[in-house]
């Protein structure tokens, strides 16, 4: 096993609150509640179907269009884009709920 020491950042970092506000203005944090599609080898009859299997996905809202709702789990610095983007078909979305943080709770 090899241990790698991670050096502390020496660059100046903008104040966390202001950076988060900018990010939230462009890509608000939301929870999308949607009906998951599934495949079941063991389903023996029609009563075994899971019609109310609701999934909750949290992320930064990239697009809320007529075909897909797109969320990113990570926003990269310096305009490098996003990682872990999920595209959920609009036809199976139940709700998109904004997650807002009260300014007094931000500290």
VMD Tcl script that draws the C-alpha trace (Angstrom):
set ca {
  {0.00 0.00 0.00}
  {1.24 3.48 -0.84}
  {0.22 6.61 1.07}
  {-0.08 9.81 -0.95}
  {-0.03 13.10 0.92}
  {-2.49 15.69 -0.39}
  {-1.21 19.24 -0.14}
  {-3.51 22.01 1.06}
  {-4.67 24.38 -1.69}
  {-2.58 27.53 -1.84}
  {-4.88 29.49 -4.15}
  {-7.46 31.87 -2.77}
  {-10.92 30.41 -2.68}
  {-13.96 32.67 -3.07}
  {-16.29 32.88 -0.13}
  {-18.34 29.66 -0.08}
  {-21.70 31.42 0.34}
  {-21.31 33.66 -2.70}
  {-20.10 30.79 -4.89}
  {-23.07 28.65 -3.85}
  {-25.51 31.48 -4.57}
  {-24.12 31.87 -8.09}
  {-24.33 28.13 -8.68}
  {-27.89 27.95 -7.32}
  {-28.96 30.83 -9.58}
  {-27.73 29.03 -12.69}
  {-28.40 25.39 -11.67}
  {-30.82 25.14 -8.72}
  {-30.65 22.13 -6.44}
  {-33.82 20.03 -6.82}
  {-35.28 16.65 -5.99}
  {-37.00 14.85 -8.87}
  {-39.62 12.27 -7.91}
  {-40.17 9.78 -10.72}
  {-41.55 6.33 -11.47}
  {-38.72 3.91 -12.08}
  {-38.82 1.42 -14.91}
  {-37.88 -2.10 -13.86}
  {-37.42 -5.61 -15.16}
  {-38.31 -8.68 -13.11}
  {-37.37 -12.24 -14.14}
  {-39.41 -13.66 -11.25}
  {-42.76 -11.93 -11.85}
  {-45.27 -14.77 -11.81}
  {-48.50 -12.81 -12.39}
  {-49.91 -9.34 -13.05}
  {-50.45 -8.64 -9.32}
  {-46.67 -8.64 -8.75}
  {-46.21 -5.32 -10.62}
  {-44.80 -2.38 -8.60}
  {-46.90 0.53 -9.95}
  {-45.94 2.97 -7.17}
  {-42.17 2.51 -7.17}
  {-41.19 6.18 -6.77}
  {-37.52 7.15 -6.91}
  {-36.13 10.39 -5.47}
  {-33.07 11.83 -7.23}
  {-31.30 14.96 -5.95}
  {-29.03 17.10 -8.11}
  {-28.27 20.35 -9.88}
  {-30.98 21.06 -12.47}
  {-29.41 21.33 -15.93}
  {-32.55 21.07 -18.07}
  {-36.28 20.79 -17.48}
  {-37.54 20.23 -20.99}
  {-40.44 18.52 -22.73}
  {-38.48 15.27 -23.21}
  {-36.06 15.00 -20.25}
  {-35.28 16.43 -16.84}
  {-31.49 16.44 -16.52}
  {-29.61 16.57 -13.20}
  {-25.89 16.66 -12.42}
  {-24.43 15.29 -9.22}
  {-21.29 17.41 -9.57}
  {-20.50 20.80 -11.09}
  {-16.85 21.10 -12.11}
  {-14.81 24.28 -11.58}
  {-13.69 26.75 -14.24}
  {-16.61 25.95 -16.56}
  {-15.36 22.38 -17.14}
  {-18.92 21.03 -17.15}
  {-20.62 18.39 -15.04}
  {-20.23 14.81 -13.85}
  {-22.73 12.07 -13.11}
  {-25.54 13.52 -15.23}
  {-28.90 11.72 -15.06}
  {-31.54 12.22 -17.77}
  {-35.03 11.25 -16.60}
  {-37.79 10.95 -19.24}
  {-40.37 13.68 -18.62}
  {-43.22 11.18 -19.10}
  {-42.32 9.35 -15.86}
  {-41.59 12.43 -13.71}
  {-44.14 13.00 -10.95}
  {-42.67 16.24 -9.52}
  {-39.63 18.50 -9.54}
  {-39.21 20.14 -6.12}
  {-36.70 22.97 -5.58}
  {-34.47 22.59 -2.52}
  {-33.79 26.00 -1.03}
  {-31.56 26.91 1.87}
  {-32.57 29.82 4.07}
  {-29.78 32.43 4.18}
  {-29.82 32.30 8.01}
  {-29.13 28.55 7.93}
  {-26.18 28.86 5.51}
  {-23.59 29.46 8.23}
}
mol new
graphics top color blue
foreach p $ca { graphics top sphere $p radius 0.5 }
foreach p [lrange $ca 0 end-1] q [lrange $ca 1 end] { graphics top cylinder $p $q radius 0.2 }
display resetview
